[in-house]
Amino acid sequence: MITIDELIQNKQNKLPHTSSELEFIVNGFVAGEIPDYQMSSWLATVFLNDMSFKEISDYTSVMISSGKKMDWPDLPGFVVDKHSTGGVGDKVSLILGPILASCGLFVPMISGRALGHTGGTLDKLETIPGYKTDLSLDKFREIIKNIGVSLIGQTDDICPADRKIYALRDVTSTVASLPLICGSIMSKKIAEGIQGLVLDVKTGNGAFMKTYDNAKKLADLLTRIGQDHGLKVSSLITDMNQPLGNACGLWCEVKESIDALQGNGPDDLMEVVYHLCEKALSLFEPTNNNRQKVEEVIANGSAMEKFLELVCAHGGDVTQMLSGNLNKPKSKESIVAQKDGYISEMDTYKLGLSIIALGGGRQKQDDILDNSAGFILNKKVGESVAIGEPIVDVFCSDSNKLDQGLITIKRAIKISDTKPKQLQLIY
């Protein structure tokens, strides 16, 4: 019988793994038969030597088989989800899910927490008093059946292998491996039992894929893996050379999402939402009026009503959420322009780190988050500023953390005398 050491050596020699070998590796690690140090060695070898498409597809299948796979035989409609590779200010899931459910689709979304400098959907939702993200699969099914959309965290039943392997990837610097990224993302999505998937792959200085070419490579690979497992998949590559929307943090992003569902969202945020919603609807029914459908459910209030139903179904307190008195920061300061000119550049990675410094992200796994932490951009790249004009409003509930956040944000935003080239939002 082959051993893990032999399989590591084979991959070091760039030999392909068979499906049964990948099953041996993944299941052996989950069962505790392969220790962390050997699994770490295998992950590092995959990171360095890559996998073939067949290996990635087989690896994804093994990850799915480590837990339950959902199905939706009693739903009278198309089941779809969306995945973003992560960024700063990316609250699209909070807006897109209710919109698609209002258009008659069913949207089971298993979301994540903050990862590095990027924000987490679950952390944002948990700023709503009472909102529960750790529901059972039975409760998840019930909410999807009744209102059409639900956003929960990963359960012990769905892809348990991914949870354990990801934790090891996170501490062994093997996160940025295309085969491992694909296996992690697609196994969870396919295990949801969806029929269609839209992908928002970010590129730029605030994305994991810094260049367009790498983003395109990841988008193509994710699409092929999904199609290989029977999904309809459509992808979009969007810019992350500045945050998406104006609000970045925790509660402030939920508030901006509510504004967006009420028809008052920032233009860049809404353009990404519209494109992704159109793509999701077109997977089910390719027509020329899908954007009109999206605009209609926002205009007539049904998308906002669906969001309120979602919050109630998860135990959230809608009255408090809409009161205007929730998660008020105790400390606040504006960063003002030191000269006339134009916002020429934003280091989005640093802006993401500033949210952690403010208390809106974790430096240790057990950190308690400050729901009030974040910032609002009053100016975006290419916009003119006058000396003394507020560029960013920064806030949290700890004055010392506010000072740290301010330092990071000031270093991340540049003003120049000449107007920069306009950033391309959607590639």
C-alpha positions as CSV (number, residue, x, y, z in Angstrom):
1,M,0.0,0.0,0.0
2,I,1.3,3.5,-0.9
3,T,2.2,5.9,1.9
4,I,1.8,9.6,2.3
5,D,5.6,10.0,2.1
6,E,5.6,8.3,-1.3
7,L,2.7,10.5,-2.5
8,I,4.5,13.6,-1.4
9,Q,7.6,12.4,-3.2
10,N,5.5,11.7,-6.3
11,K,4.2,15.3,-6.3
12,Q,7.7,16.7,-5.7
13,N,8.6,14.9,-8.9
14,K,5.5,16.4,-10.6
15,L,3.7,13.1,-11.0
16,P,-0.1,13.3,-11.0
17,H,-2.3,11.9,-8.2
18,T,-5.1,9.5,-9.0
19,S,-8.5,10.0,-7.5
20,S,-8.0,7.2,-5.0
21,E,-4.7,8.7,-3.9
22,L,-6.3,12.1,-3.3
23,E,-9.1,10.3,-1.3
24,F,-6.4,8.6,0.8
25,I,-4.7,12.0,1.5
26,V,-7.8,14.0,2.4
27,N,-9.7,11.3,4.3
28,G,-6.5,10.2,6.1
29,F,-5.9,13.8,7.3
30,V,-9.5,14.3,8.4
31,A,-9.4,11.0,10.3
32,G,-6.1,12.0,12.1
33,E,-4.1,9.2,10.4
34,I,-2.0,11.7,8.5
35,P,-0.4,14.2,11.0
36,D,-0.2,18.0,10.4
37,Y,3.5,17.9,9.5
38,Q,3.0,15.5,6.7
39,M,-0.1,17.3,5.4
40,S,1.8,20.6,5.6
41,S,4.5,19.0,3.4
42,W,1.9,17.8,0.9
43,L,0.2,21.3,0.8
44,A,3.6,23.0,0.2
45,T,4.4,20.5,-2.6
46,V,1.1,21.2,-4.3
47,F,1.7,24.9,-3.8
48,L,5.0,24.6,-5.6
49,N,4.2,22.0,-8.3
50,D,0.6,22.6,-9.1
51,M,-2.1,20.1,-10.2
52,S,-3.6,19.1,-13.5
53,F,-7.3,20.0,-14.2
54,K,-8.3,16.3,-13.6
55,E,-6.5,16.3,-10.2
56,I,-8.2,19.5,-9.2
57,S,-11.6,18.2,-10.2
58,D,-11.0,14.9,-8.4
59,Y,-9.7,16.8,-5.3
60,T,-12.9,18.9,-5.3
61,S,-15.0,15.7,-5.5
62,V,-13.2,14.2,-2.5
63,M,-13.7,17.3,-0.5
64,I,-17.5,17.2,-1.3
65,S,-17.6,13.6,-0.3
66,S,-16.2,14.3,3.1
67,G,-19.6,15.6,4.2
68,K,-23.2,15.9,3.2
69,K,-24.3,17.2,-0.2
70,M,-27.6,19.1,-0.2
71,D,-30.3,18.8,-2.8
72,W,-33.5,20.8,-3.4
73,P,-36.0,18.5,-5.1
74,D,-39.1,20.3,-3.8
75,L,-38.1,23.9,-4.8
76,P,-40.2,25.3,-7.7
77,G,-37.3,27.3,-9.3
78,F,-33.7,27.7,-10.1
79,V,-31.2,27.4,-7.3
80,V,-28.2,29.7,-7.6
81,D,-25.3,31.1,-5.5
82,K,-22.6,33.8,-5.8
83,H,-19.0,33.7,-4.7
84,S,-16.6,36.6,-4.4
85,T,-12.8,36.1,-4.0
86,G,-12.8,38.8,-1.4
87,G,-12.1,42.5,-1.1
88,V,-12.6,45.7,1.0
89,G,-16.1,47.1,1.1
90,D,-17.5,44.1,-0.7
91,K,-21.0,43.8,0.7
92,V,-22.5,42.5,-2.5
93,S,-23.9,39.2,-1.0
94,L,-26.1,41.2,1.4
95,I,-27.7,43.0,-1.6
96,L,-27.7,40.4,-4.3
97,G,-29.3,37.5,-2.3
98,P,-32.6,39.4,-1.5
99,I,-32.7,40.8,-5.1
100,L,-32.4,37.4,-6.7
101,A,-34.9,35.9,-4.3
102,S,-37.3,38.7,-5.2
103,C,-36.9,37.7,-8.8
104,G,-38.0,34.2,-8.1
105,L,-34.7,32.4,-7.7
106,F,-33.6,30.4,-4.6
107,V,-30.3,31.5,-3.1
108,P,-28.7,29.2,-0.4
109,M,-25.5,31.1,0.6
110,I,-22.8,29.6,2.8
111,S,-20.7,32.5,3.7
112,G,-17.4,33.2,5.5
113,R,-15.7,35.4,8.0
114,A,-13.0,37.9,7.5
115,L,-9.8,36.5,5.9
116,G,-6.7,38.6,6.3
117,H,-7.4,42.1,5.1
118,T,-10.8,41.2,3.5
119,G,-14.1,41.5,5.2
120,G,-16.4,38.7,6.1
121,T,-20.1,38.5,5.3
122,L,-20.9,36.6,8.6
123,D,-19.2,39.2,10.7
124,K,-21.2,42.0,9.1
125,L,-24.6,40.1,9.5
126,E,-23.8,39.5,13.2
127,T,-23.9,43.2,13.8
128,I,-27.6,42.9,13.5
129,P,-29.0,42.1,17.0
130,G,-30.1,38.5,17.2
131,Y,-29.0,37.4,13.7
132,K,-27.9,33.8,13.9
133,T,-25.4,32.5,11.3
134,D,-24.9,29.0,12.8
135,L,-28.2,27.3,11.8
136,S,-28.7,23.6,11.2
137,L,-29.1,22.4,7.7
138,D,-32.8,21.7,8.4
139,K,-33.4,25.3,9.4
140,F,-31.4,26.4,6.4
141,R,-33.7,24.4,4.1
142,E,-36.8,25.8,5.8
143,I,-35.7,29.4,5.3
144,I,-34.8,28.8,1.7
145,K,-38.1,27.1,1.0
146,N,-40.1,29.9,2.7
147,I,-38.4,33.1,1.6
148,G,-35.9,32.0,-1.0
149,V,-32.6,33.2,0.5
150,S,-30.5,32.4,3.5
151,L,-27.0,33.4,4.5
152,I,-25.3,31.1,7.1
153,G,-21.8,30.0,8.1
154,Q,-20.1,26.7,7.1
155,T,-21.6,23.8,9.1
156,D,-19.9,20.7,10.3
157,D,-21.9,18.7,7.8
158,I,-20.8,20.6,4.6
159,C,-17.2,19.8,3.5
160,P,-15.6,19.2,6.9
161,A,-12.4,18.3,5.1
162,D,-12.2,21.9,3.8
163,R,-12.5,23.4,7.2
164,K,-9.6,21.3,8.6
165,I,-7.4,21.7,5.6
166,Y,-8.0,25.4,5.3
167,A,-7.0,26.0,8.9
168,L,-3.6,24.3,8.1
169,R,-3.2,26.2,4.8
170,D,-3.7,29.5,6.7
171,V,-0.7,28.8,9.0
172,T,1.5,27.3,6.3
173,S,1.4,30.1,3.8
174,T,-0.3,27.9,1.2
175,V,-3.5,29.8,0.8
176,A,-2.6,31.3,-2.6
177,S,-2.5,28.0,-4.5
178,L,-4.9,27.9,-7.4
179,P,-5.6,24.1,-7.1
180,L,-6.2,24.5,-3.3
181,I,-8.3,27.7,-3.8
182,C,-10.4,25.9,-6.4
183,G,-11.0,22.8,-4.3
184,S,-11.9,24.9,-1.3
185,I,-14.3,27.3,-3.0
186,M,-16.0,24.9,-5.4
187,S,-16.5,22.0,-3.0
188,K,-18.5,24.1,-0.7
189,K,-20.6,25.6,-3.5
190,I,-21.3,22.3,-5.2
191,A,-22.2,20.7,-1.9
192,E,-24.9,23.3,-1.5
193,G,-26.8,21.5,-4.3
194,I,-27.0,24.6,-6.4
195,Q,-27.7,24.6,-10.2
196,G,-26.0,27.8,-11.0
197,L,-23.1,29.9,-9.7
198,V,-21.9,33.4,-10.5
199,L,-18.3,34.3,-9.6
200,D,-16.9,37.7,-8.7
201,V,-13.2,37.4,-9.1
202,K,-11.4,40.5,-7.8
203,T,-8.1,41.9,-9.2
204,G,-5.9,44.8,-8.0
205,N,-3.9,45.9,-5.0
206,G,-6.7,44.9,-2.6
207,A,-7.4,41.5,-4.1
208,F,-5.7,38.1,-3.6
209,M,-5.2,38.0,-7.4
210,K,-3.1,41.2,-8.0
211,T,-3.0,41.0,-11.8
212,Y,-5.8,40.7,-14.3
213,D,-4.0,37.6,-15.9
214,N,-4.0,35.7,-12.6
215,A,-7.6,36.7,-11.9
216,K,-8.6,35.5,-15.4
217,K,-6.8,32.2,-14.8
218,L,-8.6,31.7,-11.5
219,A,-12.0,32.6,-13.0
220,D,-11.5,30.2,-15.9
221,L,-10.4,27.4,-13.6
222,L,-13.3,27.9,-11.2
223,T,-15.7,28.0,-14.1
224,R,-14.4,24.7,-15.6
225,I,-14.5,22.9,-12.3
226,G,-18.1,24.0,-11.8
227,Q,-19.1,22.9,-15.2
228,D,-17.3,19.6,-14.7
229,H,-19.5,19.0,-11.7
230,G,-22.7,19.9,-13.6
231,L,-23.2,23.5,-12.7
232,K,-24.0,26.5,-14.9
233,V,-21.3,29.0,-14.2
234,S,-20.7,32.6,-15.2
235,S,-17.8,34.8,-14.0
236,L,-17.1,38.5,-13.7
237,I,-13.7,40.1,-13.0
238,T,-14.0,43.3,-11.1
239,D,-11.6,46.0,-9.8
240,M,-10.2,46.1,-6.2
241,N,-7.7,48.9,-6.6
242,Q,-10.0,50.9,-4.3
243,P,-12.8,49.7,-1.9
244,L,-16.2,48.9,-3.4
245,G,-18.8,51.4,-2.3
246,N,-18.1,54.1,0.3
247,A,-18.6,52.2,3.6
248,C,-15.9,49.8,4.8
249,G,-16.1,47.9,8.1
250,L,-18.9,46.1,9.9
251,W,-22.2,47.7,10.7
252,C,-21.6,50.6,8.3
253,E,-21.5,48.1,5.4
254,V,-24.9,46.6,6.5
255,K,-26.3,50.1,6.6
256,E,-24.9,50.8,3.1
257,S,-26.5,47.5,1.9
258,I,-29.9,48.7,3.3
259,D,-29.4,52.0,1.5
260,A,-28.6,50.1,-1.7
261,L,-31.8,47.9,-1.4
262,Q,-33.8,51.1,-1.0
263,G,-32.3,52.5,-4.2
264,N,-29.7,54.7,-2.7
265,G,-26.5,52.7,-3.1
266,P,-23.2,54.1,-4.5
267,D,-22.8,53.9,-8.2
268,D,-19.8,51.5,-8.3
269,L,-21.4,49.1,-5.8
270,M,-24.7,49.0,-7.7
271,E,-23.0,48.5,-11.0
272,V,-21.3,45.3,-9.7
273,V,-24.6,44.2,-8.1
274,Y,-26.5,44.7,-11.4
275,H,-23.9,42.8,-13.5
276,L,-23.8,39.8,-11.1
277,C,-27.6,39.7,-10.7
278,E,-28.0,39.8,-14.5
279,K,-25.5,37.0,-14.9
280,A,-27.4,34.9,-12.3
281,L,-30.7,35.5,-13.9
282,S,-29.3,34.7,-17.3
283,L,-28.1,31.3,-16.2
284,F,-31.8,30.5,-15.6
285,E,-33.4,32.5,-18.4
286,P,-31.2,34.3,-21.0
287,T,-33.2,37.4,-21.9
288,N,-32.5,41.1,-22.6
289,N,-34.6,42.5,-19.7
290,N,-32.9,40.9,-16.7
291,R,-31.4,44.3,-15.6
292,Q,-34.9,45.7,-15.8
293,K,-36.2,43.0,-13.4
294,V,-33.4,43.9,-10.9
295,E,-34.2,47.6,-11.1
296,E,-37.9,46.9,-10.6
297,V,-37.6,44.8,-7.4
298,I,-35.4,47.6,-5.9
299,A,-37.8,50.3,-7.0
300,N,-41.0,48.6,-5.8
301,G,-39.5,47.7,-2.4
302,S,-39.8,43.9,-2.7
303,A,-36.0,43.4,-2.5
304,M,-35.8,45.4,0.7
305,E,-38.8,43.5,2.1
306,K,-37.1,40.2,1.2
307,F,-34.0,41.4,3.2
308,L,-36.2,42.1,6.2
309,E,-37.8,38.6,5.9
310,L,-34.3,37.2,5.8
311,V,-33.2,39.0,9.0
312,C,-36.4,37.9,10.8
313,A,-36.0,34.3,9.7
314,H,-32.5,34.3,11.2
315,G,-33.7,35.7,14.6
316,G,-32.6,39.3,13.9
317,D,-34.3,42.3,15.4
318,V,-35.5,44.4,12.5
319,T,-36.8,47.2,14.7
320,Q,-33.4,47.8,16.2
321,M,-31.7,47.4,12.9
322,L,-33.8,50.2,11.4
323,S,-33.8,52.4,14.5
324,G,-30.9,54.6,13.5
325,N,-29.4,54.1,17.0
326,L,-27.5,50.8,16.5
327,N,-23.7,50.3,16.8
328,K,-23.0,54.0,17.4
329,P,-19.2,54.6,17.5
330,K,-17.7,56.3,20.6
331,S,-14.8,57.8,18.7
332,K,-14.8,59.5,15.3
333,E,-12.4,61.7,13.3
334,S,-12.2,62.9,9.7
335,I,-9.0,62.8,7.6
336,V,-8.8,66.0,5.6
337,A,-6.9,66.9,2.4
338,Q,-3.5,68.5,3.1
339,K,-3.5,70.1,-0.4
340,D,-5.6,70.7,-3.5
341,G,-5.5,68.0,-6.1
342,Y,-7.0,64.7,-7.0
343,I,-7.2,61.3,-5.2
344,S,-4.7,59.5,-7.3
345,E,-4.2,56.2,-5.6
346,M,-5.5,54.0,-2.8
347,D,-3.6,51.1,-1.2
348,T,-6.7,48.9,-0.7
349,Y,-4.7,46.3,1.1
350,K,-3.7,48.8,3.8
351,L,-7.2,50.1,4.0
352,G,-8.4,46.6,4.8
353,L,-5.7,46.3,7.5
354,S,-6.9,49.6,9.0
355,I,-10.3,48.0,9.7
356,I,-8.5,45.3,11.7
357,A,-6.6,48.1,13.5
358,L,-9.9,49.8,14.3
359,G,-11.2,46.6,15.9
360,G,-13.4,45.5,13.0
361,G,-11.2,42.5,12.2
362,R,-9.4,39.8,14.1
363,Q,-5.7,39.8,15.0
364,K,-6.3,36.6,17.0
365,Q,-9.0,34.0,16.4
366,D,-10.8,34.8,19.7
367,D,-10.8,38.6,19.3
368,I,-14.2,40.2,20.0
369,L,-15.1,42.6,17.1
370,D,-16.2,46.2,17.5
371,N,-19.4,46.4,15.4
372,S,-19.1,50.1,15.2
373,A,-15.6,50.1,13.5
374,G,-15.0,51.2,10.0
375,F,-14.7,54.2,7.7
376,I,-16.7,56.1,5.0
377,L,-14.9,57.3,1.9
378,N,-16.1,60.8,0.9
379,K,-13.9,60.7,-2.2
380,K,-12.8,58.0,-4.5
381,V,-9.9,57.7,-7.0
382,G,-10.0,60.4,-9.7
383,E,-12.2,62.9,-7.7
384,S,-10.9,66.4,-6.9
385,V,-10.2,67.6,-3.4
386,A,-9.6,71.0,-1.8
387,I,-7.3,71.6,1.1
388,G,-9.1,71.0,4.4
389,E,-11.9,69.0,2.7
390,P,-12.8,65.7,4.5
391,I,-11.7,62.7,2.5
392,V,-12.5,59.9,5.0
393,D,-14.6,59.6,8.1
394,V,-13.1,57.1,10.5
395,F,-14.8,55.6,13.5
396,C,-14.8,52.9,16.2
397,S,-15.4,52.7,20.0
398,D,-11.7,52.7,21.2
399,S,-9.8,56.0,21.0
400,N,-6.4,54.2,20.9
401,K,-7.5,51.9,18.1
402,L,-8.9,55.0,16.3
403,D,-5.4,56.5,16.3
404,Q,-3.9,53.4,14.9
405,G,-6.5,53.2,12.1
406,L,-6.0,56.8,11.2
407,I,-2.3,56.3,10.7
408,T,-2.8,53.4,8.4
409,I,-5.5,55.1,6.3
410,K,-3.5,58.3,5.9
411,R,-0.6,56.2,4.5
412,A,-3.0,54.4,2.1
413,I,-4.4,57.4,0.2
414,K,-2.4,59.6,-2.1
415,I,-3.3,63.1,-3.6
416,S,-1.6,64.3,-6.8
417,D,-1.7,67.5,-8.8
418,T,-2.9,65.8,-12.0
419,K,-6.0,63.8,-12.5
420,P,-5.3,60.1,-12.7
421,K,-6.6,57.7,-15.4
422,Q,-10.0,56.4,-14.4
423,L,-10.1,52.9,-12.9
424,Q,-11.9,50.2,-14.8
425,L,-14.6,48.8,-12.5
426,I,-15.6,45.7,-14.6
427,Y,-13.2,43.9,-16.9
